[in-house]
Amino acid sequence: MEKELLQSALNDEIDSGAKAYGPEFKIRVAKIISIYGLLHPEGEHKESRRIPLSEWNNYHDYPSVGTMYQWNAKASENGFDMCVERGGNNGGRTVIVEDKFWQWHANRKKGA
């Protein structure tokens, strides 16, 4: 099921990019994904990154760190806590588990 959610989120982002930058955007993304697939065969699986919340925008342009802090403040209400790790082995920092975040984000966009 997780792959379906990720595929849906990817499709939404590609469609959004095509609206903003024109239909050529889809072709460029398809080329990038194909090249990435050659560099990272399906059998290779690496563990999801754990990104300190305050450094999120060093890795991703969207969403902003401010938005992430707002979601984190109400994590138990909005389900954001499924993708957050606090304290413990993180040196007391709040970190975002990248794969879980994108899964949560895709569900949120669908209203789940």
C-alpha positions as a Markdown table, in Angstrom:
| # | Residue | x | y | z |
|---|---|---|---|---|
| 1 | Met | 0.0 | 0.0 | 0.0 |
| 2 | Glu | 2.9 | 2.4 | 0.7 |
| 3 | Lys | 4.1 | 2.3 | -2.9 |
| 4 | Glu | 0.6 | 3.3 | -4.1 |
| 5 | Leu | 0.6 | 6.3 | -1.7 |
| 6 | Leu | 4.1 | 7.3 | -2.9 |
| 7 | Gln | 3.1 | 6.9 | -6.5 |
| 8 | Ser | 0.0 | 9.1 | -6.0 |
| 9 | Ala | 2.1 | 11.8 | -4.3 |
| 10 | Leu | 4.6 | 11.7 | -7.1 |
| 11 | Asn | 1.8 | 11.9 | -9.7 |
| 12 | Asp | 0.3 | 14.9 | -7.9 |
| 13 | Glu | 3.7 | 16.7 | -7.8 |
| 14 | Ile | 4.4 | 16.0 | -11.5 |
| 15 | Asp | 0.9 | 17.3 | -12.5 |
| 16 | Ser | 1.5 | 20.4 | -10.5 |
| 17 | Gly | 4.9 | 20.9 | -12.1 |
| 18 | Ala | 3.4 | 20.4 | -15.6 |
| 19 | Lys | 0.8 | 23.1 | -14.9 |
| 20 | Ala | 3.5 | 25.5 | -13.7 |
| 21 | Tyr | 6.2 | 24.8 | -16.3 |
| 22 | Gly | 4.4 | 23.2 | -19.2 |
| 23 | Pro | 4.0 | 19.7 | -20.6 |
| 24 | Glu | 7.8 | 19.4 | -21.2 |
| 25 | Phe | 8.1 | 19.1 | -17.4 |
| 26 | Lys | 6.7 | 15.6 | -17.4 |
| 27 | Ile | 9.2 | 14.4 | -20.0 |
| 28 | Arg | 12.1 | 15.8 | -18.0 |
| 29 | Val | 10.9 | 14.2 | -14.8 |
| 30 | Ala | 10.5 | 10.8 | -16.6 |
| 31 | Lys | 14.1 | 11.1 | -17.9 |
| 32 | Ile | 15.3 | 11.9 | -14.4 |
| 33 | Ile | 13.4 | 9.0 | -12.8 |
| 34 | Ser | 14.8 | 6.6 | -15.5 |
| 35 | Ile | 18.4 | 7.7 | -14.9 |
| 36 | Tyr | 17.8 | 7.5 | -11.1 |
| 37 | Gly | 16.5 | 3.9 | -11.6 |
| 38 | Leu | 19.6 | 2.9 | -13.4 |
| 39 | Leu | 21.8 | 4.3 | -10.6 |
| 40 | His | 19.8 | 2.7 | -7.9 |
| 41 | Pro | 18.4 | -0.7 | -8.8 |
| 42 | Glu | 15.3 | -2.0 | -7.1 |
| 43 | Gly | 17.2 | -4.5 | -5.0 |
| 44 | Glu | 19.1 | -1.8 | -3.2 |
| 45 | His | 17.3 | -0.5 | -0.2 |
| 46 | Lys | 18.7 | 2.1 | 2.1 |
| 47 | Glu | 17.2 | 3.2 | 5.4 |
| 48 | Ser | 15.1 | 6.3 | 5.4 |
| 49 | Arg | 17.0 | 9.5 | 6.4 |
| 50 | Arg | 16.3 | 11.1 | 9.7 |
| 51 | Ile | 16.4 | 14.8 | 9.2 |
| 52 | Pro | 16.5 | 17.3 | 12.1 |
| 53 | Leu | 13.3 | 19.4 | 11.9 |
| 54 | Ser | 15.3 | 22.6 | 11.9 |
| 55 | Glu | 17.4 | 21.5 | 8.9 |
| 56 | Trp | 14.5 | 20.2 | 6.8 |
| 57 | Asn | 14.9 | 22.9 | 4.1 |
| 58 | Asn | 18.6 | 21.9 | 3.7 |
| 59 | Tyr | 17.2 | 18.7 | 2.1 |
| 60 | His | 13.8 | 19.8 | 0.7 |
| 61 | Asp | 12.3 | 23.1 | -0.5 |
| 62 | Tyr | 8.8 | 22.1 | 0.6 |
| 63 | Pro | 7.3 | 22.4 | 3.1 |
| 64 | Ser | 9.0 | 25.2 | 5.0 |
| 65 | Val | 10.5 | 24.6 | 8.4 |
| 66 | Gly | 7.9 | 27.0 | 9.9 |
| 67 | Thr | 5.1 | 24.8 | 8.5 |
| 68 | Met | 6.8 | 21.7 | 9.9 |
| 69 | Tyr | 7.0 | 23.4 | 13.3 |
| 70 | Gln | 3.3 | 24.1 | 13.2 |
| 71 | Trp | 2.5 | 20.5 | 12.2 |
| 72 | Asn | 4.8 | 19.3 | 15.0 |
| 73 | Ala | 3.1 | 21.5 | 17.6 |
| 74 | Lys | -0.2 | 19.6 | 16.9 |
| 75 | Ala | 1.4 | 16.3 | 16.1 |
| 76 | Ser | -0.9 | 14.2 | 18.3 |
| 77 | Glu | -4.0 | 15.8 | 16.7 |
| 78 | Asn | -3.0 | 15.8 | 13.0 |
| 79 | Gly | -1.1 | 12.4 | 12.9 |
| 80 | Phe | 2.3 | 14.1 | 12.3 |
| 81 | Asp | 3.7 | 12.2 | 15.2 |
| 82 | Met | 3.9 | 9.1 | 13.0 |
| 83 | Cys | 6.8 | 10.6 | 11.2 |
| 84 | Val | 8.6 | 12.3 | 14.1 |
| 85 | Glu | 11.2 | 10.9 | 16.5 |
| 86 | Arg | 12.0 | 13.0 | 19.6 |
| 87 | Gly | 14.9 | 12.8 | 22.1 |
| 88 | Gly | 16.6 | 9.5 | 22.8 |
| 89 | Asn | 19.2 | 8.6 | 20.2 |
| 90 | Asn | 18.7 | 11.9 | 18.4 |
| 91 | Gly | 20.6 | 13.9 | 21.0 |
| 92 | Gly | 17.3 | 15.4 | 22.3 |
| 93 | Arg | 16.5 | 16.8 | 18.8 |
| 94 | Thr | 13.2 | 16.4 | 16.9 |
| 95 | Val | 13.9 | 14.6 | 13.7 |
| 96 | Ile | 11.7 | 13.8 | 10.7 |
| 97 | Val | 11.8 | 10.2 | 9.3 |
| 98 | Glu | 11.7 | 11.2 | 5.6 |
| 99 | Asp | 9.9 | 8.2 | 4.1 |
| 100 | Lys | 7.2 | 8.3 | 6.9 |
| 101 | Phe | 6.8 | 12.0 | 6.4 |
| 102 | Trp | 6.0 | 11.7 | 2.6 |
| 103 | Gln | 3.6 | 8.9 | 3.4 |
| 104 | Trp | 1.8 | 11.0 | 6.0 |
| 105 | His | 1.8 | 14.0 | 3.6 |
| 106 | Ala | 0.2 | 11.9 | 0.8 |
| 107 | Asn | -2.5 | 10.7 | 3.2 |
| 108 | Arg | -3.1 | 14.2 | 4.4 |
| 109 | Lys | -3.5 | 15.5 | 0.8 |
| 110 | Lys | -6.1 | 12.8 | 0.2 |
| 111 | Gly | -8.0 | 13.7 | 3.4 |
| 112 | Ala | -7.3 | 10.4 | 5.0 |
